[in-house]
Amino acid sequence: MNDSERRATTPMQRRLRRLKTLPVLPTLLTASNLASGITAILCAAHDMLLPGAVMIFVAMVCDMLDGKVARLTKTDGAFGAELDSLSDVVSFGVAPAILAHRLLLDEPGVFGYGERLVWFITVFYPVMAAIRLARYNVEHTDEALPYFRGLPSPGAAAMVCACVFLHCWYPDVFRSAEKGQQGLESLTAFDWSLVGISVLVALLMVSTVHFPHVGNTLLGRLNFRKLIILMMLGAVFVMWFPIALASSCALYLGYGLAGEGVAMWRKWRQGRNPLDDPEDDDAEDVGIGGEKESPTGPASGR
């Protein structure tokens, strides 16, 4: 379509224009991400917590690769971004919450005594993940940044899955409530830790705390020394996977929170409000109606 034909079409006609072709490999990877998340939910429903957590990590690998493959093959676009976000809501929002629910309540239950707290966590977590992904779509630009604004949903899911791995690998140490017991009094110290971690990572997903972009590091270029260190860390993961995973997730959260604490302290020393976010100065109220600069609406998300 040339420029004159493009100008001749109305905004409604442009909205109704249908996709005729789809990028094969990136779409298959994103679909595999979604399929892995659904499989994790099915595993949780059948009390297969360990395979369910593994499937969430399979989804993470697919999620890490689909964007890279799309850019390498020059097939990235709005369709892939929307499909990726929908898949992430299932794989890194709903699936970890269902795994945590199944771990905390061995018997089925929703609104019974002691079950409402677990119900709240199970609903609260994926809602925060959906809000985080929607905000990412609005704020994301083509500029490559070394950090995420807010905890990325795969990082939050990894923290929840780390608890599942610890419970499955070391059941005598990280004990959950015994089978058939219900109520808050039946929750063990490990169960309460999982509740606290789920709430914490859910809130961090919608926060403005900066977290490093691990995907760009793993799929980018490293010098020889850093590559050797990464290989040694890989060997540690192979030998002590649950402990190494939980420690890495805790360090990742601690790094982001410590960096945010230092930034707030510097603002306070400069006489500024520690809660001010410089990035909010350039933000737009995209959800408020009224006059818009462009009649076609906001630009595409990712």
N, C-alpha and C positions, 0 to 999 in steps of 0.2 A: 504494500500500500504506500503510494507516494504522499507528499506533504499535503497536496490539495485534497486528496481523498480522505486523509486523516482529519483535516479540518472540517470536512463536509459532514462527518458523522457526529451525531449528538452524543452527549454524555451517557444517555440511556443506552444507545446503541453500542457504545464502547463497553458498558457494563455487561450487556447481554452477549458480547462476543464470547464464543465458546472455545475451549482448548481443543485443538485438533491433534496435537502430538504431545507426548510426555517423555521426559528423559528416563531412560530405562534403568540404568545402574543406580543413580541416586534415589529414584523412587523405590526400587527394590530394597535398598538399604533402609530407607525410612519405614517402609512397610514391615521389614524385619524387626525394626525397633518396636513398632506397634504390636506385632505378633508375639514378640518376646514378653512384652508387658502383659498381654492378655494371658499368655501361658503362665506367667508368674502368679496371676490372680487365680487361675485354675488350680495351680499347685497349692496355694494357700488354702483354697476351699477344701482340698482333700488332705490337709494336714501334712503337706510336703514342703516344709519351710525352707530347708536347705536348697532343693532344686529351684524353688521360687526365687530365692535370693540370687542364685547363679544366673537365672534368666534375666534378672534386672541388670546384671553386669553385662550380659550379652547385648541387651538393649543399649547400654552405655557405649559399647564398642561400635555398634551400628550408628548411633547418634553422633559419635565422634567422626565417623568416616563419611557420612552422607554429604555433609556440607563441603568437606575437602574434595570429594570426588566430583561434586557438582561444579565447583570452581575450576578444578583441573580440566574437566571436559567442557567447560563454558556452557553449562546447561542449568545454572542456578537461576531462580526466578521466584516470583511471588507464590506460585503454586507450591513449590517445594518448601518454602518457609512456612506456609500455613499448615501443610500436612505434617511437617516436623513438629510444630507446636502442639497440634492435636495428639500426635503420638506421644510426645513428652508428658502431656497431662496424664495419660494412662500409665505409661511405663515408670515415670518418676514421681507421680502424684498419687494415683489411685493404688497401684500395686504395692508400694512400700507401706501405705496405710493399712491395707488389707493384711499384709504379712504381720505388721505390729498388732493388729486386732486379734489375729489368730493366735499369736504368741501370748498375748496378755489374757485372752479368754479362750481357754481350751474348748469349752463347750459353747455352742451357738447361743447368742443372746444379744439384745439391743437395748431395751429400756428397763430391764430388771434391776433389782437392787445391786449397786456396785458396778453396773454395766454402763450407766449413762456417761460416766467419765471417759471410759474407753470409746464409747460411741462418739463423744465430742472430739476426741483426738483423731479418730478415724475420719471424721468429716472435716475438721479444721485443717488438717495437713494438706489434703488435695485441693481445698479451696485456696489456700495460700499459694500452692504451686501454680494453680491456674492464673491467679492474679499476677504472680511473678512472671510467668510466660507472656501474658498479655502486655504487661508493662515493657518487657524486653522487646516485643514486636514493635511497640510504639517508639521506644527510645533508640533502638538499634540503628546504626548507620553503617555504611560501607567501610568506614575508617577502622582499621585493625587496632584494638586496644589491648594492653597487656593485663587488663583486669576486668572482672564482672562487677556490676553495681548491684549488690545483693547476692546472697549465696545462690549459685546455680542449682537448678533442681536435681541434676545428676549427683552433685556433691551432697545434697541433703539426703537423697536416696541411699547413697553409699554409707552415710552415717547410720541410718536405720538398718541397712543390711549388715553392717558390721556387728551390730548387736545380735542379729539373727545368727550370724556365723559363730560368734562367741558362745551363744547358747547351745547351738548344735554340736560344736566341737568339744566344749567343756561343760557338759550339762551338770556335773557335780559342783562346779565352781559358780557358774552363772545360772542359778536355778530360777525357774519360773514357778507359778502356782501349780500345785499338783492337780492331776486330772480330776475333773468333776467338781472342784472347788470354785465357788463364785463369791463375789463381794469384794469390797476394797480391803477388808482385813486379810484376804487370802493372797494379796499381791506381795511379792517378795521385794527385797531391796533392788534386785536386778529389774523387776517389773517397773518399780517407781523410777528407776534411772532411765528406762526406755521411754516412759511417759514424759519425763523432763526433757530428754534429748529430742523427742518428736516435736514438742512445743517450741523448743529453742530453735531448731533448724527451720521450722515453719515460719517463725517470726523473722529469722535472718533472711529467708528468701525474699520477703517484701521490704527488707531494710535497704539502707543506702550504703551499707558497709562494703568496702572494696575487697574483693577476693581475687587471687591470681588466676590467670587463664591457663589451666593445666593442659588443656587440649592443644593449644598452640605450642606449648613446650614439648609435649610428647611427639607431635607430628611436625615439628619445626626442625631447625638446625642447631646442633650443640657442638661445642668444642670437645676435643678428645678427653680432657679431664672430666668434664661434666658427663660425658657419655659413659666413662668408666664408673663413675659414682652411680649413675642410673642403673647400670648393669648389676652393680653390687646390691643396690636396693631391690632389684628384681629377684636376686638370689635369696634375700631375706624374706621376701613375700612368698617365695616357693616353700621355704622351710617352716616359717611361722605365719602362715597367711592370715588367720583371724586376728592375731595380736598385732601384726604389722599393719593390717588394714585399719583396725580401730585406732592405732597410734597415729597413722598417717592422717586419718580424718580429723582426729582431735588436734593435731598440729596445724592442719589446714584452717580449721575454725579458729584456733588460737592465734594464728598469724594474722588473719583478717581482723579479728577483734582487737589485737594488740596494736595493729597499724591504725585502726580507727581511734583507739584510745590516745595514741601519740598525736594524731592529727587534732583531736579535740583539745588536748593539753596545749598544743602550740597556738591554737586559736585563742584559748583563754589567756595565755601569756601575752598575746598581742592585743588584748582588750576587746576581742570579738566574741560573738556568741558561739560557744562550742557546738551548738546544734545546727548552725547555719551550714547549708550545703551549697558550694559555689555552682554546682551543676544545675541547681534549681533556677538560677537566674536566667538561663537560656531555655528553660522548659516552656512548653506551650500547653494551654488548657484545651487539649484536643477533645475532651469529652463534653465541653460546654458548647451549647448551641449559640448561634449568633452569626456575625459576619465572618466569612472565611476568605483567606487570600486567594484560594483557588476554588473555582466552582465544582471541581471534580472531587473534592474532599482531600483528606490527608494522604500522604504518600504511602506506598507499600511498606510493610513492616520490616522484615529482615532484608 
